[in-house]
Amino acid sequence: MITPMKKVCLLVLLFFIFVSLAPLSVFADGSVANVTISKTVLHPKTNTYVKILSLGDATYQPGNTITFHITLANTGRETVPQIIVRDTFPRYLTFESGAGSFDAKNNMLSFLAYNLKPDTSQSFAISAQVVPANQFPDMLGQQCLSNKADITFGKNQHAQDEAKFCITISHQTVQKTNPMVNANTSKQVYPPVRTQSTPSTGTPIWMIPLLIVSACTGIFIIKKTGTTSRPGSKNIVEDY
């Protein structure tokens, strides 16, 4: 006979099994993986990384170096052996430093990330330079741009993100002479970039059903076998 206590435990167990499996991508070969990408840009005033730099926050100028962060996070249950990362610079940025191989024709940086374990993340720093003022269509004014990055992993799974920022062209920057970085050919670059891994914290979600089963089993055993052992007293057993 299924008691109310057993029904509650069973329903809770089924709920957590569903929640733990629902957000995962299951591939044709049965593997399970899910990788997210986050693209941020360095705020030149606060020295922190943000998603969007509006005109009211802070702006860069021609010739400035802009640093971006690409963070990959594995929210799945298996290690992802390889992730292809492509970072496409907008028109008025040129590559300066970062991981991988730079294609000047397409203004794209490509690199690989390896062995991203479950519940961990890896971050990569990439720097680009704003072109001189004379390469902007309007010698004075402001331009707001987006730097986009995308990843490919698993069985042709994709994800993408972008960071937004603005550039201000003033009289002072027009008068400065900032030769453009030579980017006539594709080149291989070897970065001063460090990969940071963030370990998982807390109880993994897949262990929650096991803890629930253990708790329910313990309650059931205690209720079945619980007695008072005083001499001369009757054993009292309560069933639910």
C-alpha positions in Angstrom: 0.0 0.0 0.0 1.3 3.4 -1.0 1.1 5.8 1.9 0.8 9.6 1.6 4.4 10.0 2.6 5.6 7.7 -0.1 3.5 9.5 -2.7 5.0 12.8 -1.7 8.5 11.5 -2.0 7.8 9.9 -5.4 6.4 13.1 -6.8 9.3 15.2 -5.5 11.8 12.7 -7.0 10.1 12.8 -10.4 10.1 16.6 -10.4 13.8 16.9 -9.8 14.7 14.3 -12.4 12.7 16.3 -14.9 14.3 19.6 -13.9 17.8 18.2 -14.0 17.5 16.7 -17.5 15.3 19.3 -19.2 17.9 22.1 -19.9 20.5 19.7 -21.5 21.1 19.1 -25.1 21.2 15.4 -26.0 23.0 14.6 -29.3 22.5 11.7 -31.7 25.3 9.7 -30.1 23.7 10.0 -26.7 26.2 12.6 -25.3 25.0 15.5 -23.2 26.5 19.0 -23.4 25.6 22.6 -23.2 28.0 25.5 -23.6 27.2 29.2 -23.2 29.2 32.2 -24.4 29.4 35.7 -22.8 31.1 38.7 -24.5 32.0 41.7 -22.5 34.1 44.9 -23.0 36.3 46.8 -20.6 34.8 50.0 -19.1 37.7 52.5 -19.4 36.6 54.5 -16.3 35.7 51.7 -13.8 38.1 49.1 -15.1 35.3 46.5 -15.0 33.9 44.3 -17.8 30.3 45.1 -19.0 27.9 44.0 -21.8 27.1 47.5 -23.0 29.0 50.8 -23.0 26.6 53.5 -24.0 27.4 57.1 -24.9 26.5 58.2 -21.4 28.9 55.7 -19.8 32.2 56.1 -21.4 33.6 56.2 -25.0 36.8 55.2 -26.7 38.8 57.4 -29.2 40.6 56.6 -32.4 44.0 54.9 -31.6 42.8 53.5 -28.3 43.1 49.9 -27.4 39.9 48.1 -26.3 40.0 44.9 -24.3 37.3 42.3 -24.5 36.6 39.1 -22.6 35.0 35.9 -24.0 33.8 33.6 -21.3 32.7 30.0 -22.1 30.7 28.0 -19.5 29.8 24.3 -19.6 26.4 23.9 -17.9 26.0 20.3 -19.2 27.0 17.0 -17.6 30.0 16.0 -19.8 33.4 17.4 -20.6 33.4 19.2 -24.0 36.6 18.2 -25.7 36.8 21.1 -28.2 35.1 24.4 -28.8 35.6 26.5 -31.9 35.5 30.3 -31.1 35.2 33.0 -33.8 35.4 36.7 -32.8 34.4 39.1 -35.6 35.6 42.7 -35.2 33.5 45.6 -36.4 34.7 47.8 -39.3 36.7 50.3 -37.3 38.6 47.9 -35.1 41.8 46.1 -36.0 43.3 43.1 -34.1 46.0 43.7 -31.6 46.5 40.7 -29.3 44.7 37.5 -28.3 44.6 33.7 -28.7 44.5 31.9 -32.1 44.8 32.9 -35.7 43.7 36.3 -37.2 42.2 36.6 -40.7 42.7 40.2 -41.7 40.6 39.9 -44.8 37.5 39.0 -42.8 38.7 40.9 -39.7 38.1 37.7 -37.7 40.0 36.0 -34.9 39.6 32.2 -34.5 40.9 29.9 -31.7 40.1 26.7 -30.0 39.2 25.9 -26.4 39.8 22.4 -25.0 38.4 20.1 -22.3 35.8 22.4 -20.8 34.5 20.3 -17.8 31.0 20.4 -16.4 30.2 23.4 -14.1 33.4 25.2 -15.1 34.2 28.2 -17.3 37.1 29.5 -19.3 37.8 33.2 -20.0 39.9 34.7 -22.8 41.2 38.3 -23.2 41.3 39.9 -26.6 42.6 43.3 -27.5 41.8 45.5 -30.6 42.8 48.9 -31.7 40.5 51.7 -32.9 41.6 52.9 -36.4 42.8 56.5 -36.9 40.2 59.3 -37.1 40.7 59.8 -40.9 39.3 56.3 -41.6 35.9 57.2 -40.2 33.3 58.4 -42.7 32.7 61.6 -40.6 35.8 63.2 -39.2 33.9 64.4 -36.2 31.1 62.7 -34.2 30.4 59.4 -32.6 30.0 55.8 -33.7 28.5 52.9 -31.6 29.6 49.4 -32.6 29.1 45.8 -31.7 31.8 43.1 -31.3 30.3 39.7 -32.0 31.6 36.3 -31.1 30.2 32.8 -31.7 31.1 29.2 -30.8 30.6 25.8 -32.4 30.8 22.6 -30.2 29.4 19.1 -29.9 27.3 17.9 -32.8 27.4 21.2 -34.7 25.8 23.1 -31.8 26.1 27.0 -31.9 25.9 29.9 -29.5 26.7 33.6 -29.9 26.9 36.9 -27.9 28.1 40.5 -28.4 29.4 43.5 -26.6 28.5 47.1 -27.5 30.7 50.2 -27.2 31.0 53.7 -28.6 33.8 55.8 -30.2 34.0 59.6 -30.1 36.0 61.5 -32.8 37.0 65.0 -31.6 39.2 67.8 -33.0 42.1 66.5 -30.8 42.0 63.0 -32.1 41.8 64.2 -35.8 45.0 66.2 -35.3 46.9 63.2 -33.8 48.8 61.0 -36.1 48.1 57.3 -35.3 49.3 55.0 -38.1 47.0 52.1 -38.6 48.3 48.7 -37.5 49.6 46.8 -40.5 47.0 44.1 -41.3 47.5 43.3 -44.9 47.9 39.6 -44.5 46.6 36.9 -42.2 48.9 36.0 -39.4 49.3 33.6 -36.6 49.4 35.2 -33.1 50.5 33.7 -29.8 48.9 35.5 -26.9 49.9 36.6 -23.4 46.4 35.3 -22.5 45.7 33.1 -19.5 42.8 30.7 -19.3 40.8 30.9 -16.0 38.8 27.9 -14.9 36.0 28.3 -12.3 35.3 25.1 -10.3 31.8 24.1 -9.5 30.3 24.9 -6.0 27.5 23.4 -4.0 25.7 20.1 -4.6 25.4 19.0 -8.2 21.8 19.0 -9.4 21.9 15.3 -10.4 22.6 14.3 -6.7 19.4 15.9 -5.5 17.1 12.9 -6.4 19.5 10.6 -4.6 19.4 12.7 -1.5 15.6 12.7 -1.6 15.5 8.9 -2.0 17.8 8.5 0.9 15.7 10.8 3.1 12.5 9.1 2.3 14.0 5.6 2.8 15.3 6.7 6.2 11.9 8.1 7.3 10.2 4.8 6.1 12.6 2.6 8.1 12.3 4.7 11.2 8.5 4.6 11.1 8.6 0.8 10.5 11.1 -0.1 13.2 10.6 2.7 15.7 9.8 1.3 19.2 10.0 2.2 22.9 12.4 -0.2 24.6 11.6 0.5 28.3 11.2 -2.6 30.5 7.5 -3.6 30.9 6.2 -1.2 28.3 4.5 -2.3 25.1 6.1 -1.8 21.7 4.4 1.1 19.9 4.7 1.1 16.1 3.2 3.9 14.0 2.5 3.3 10.3 1.8 6.0 7.7 
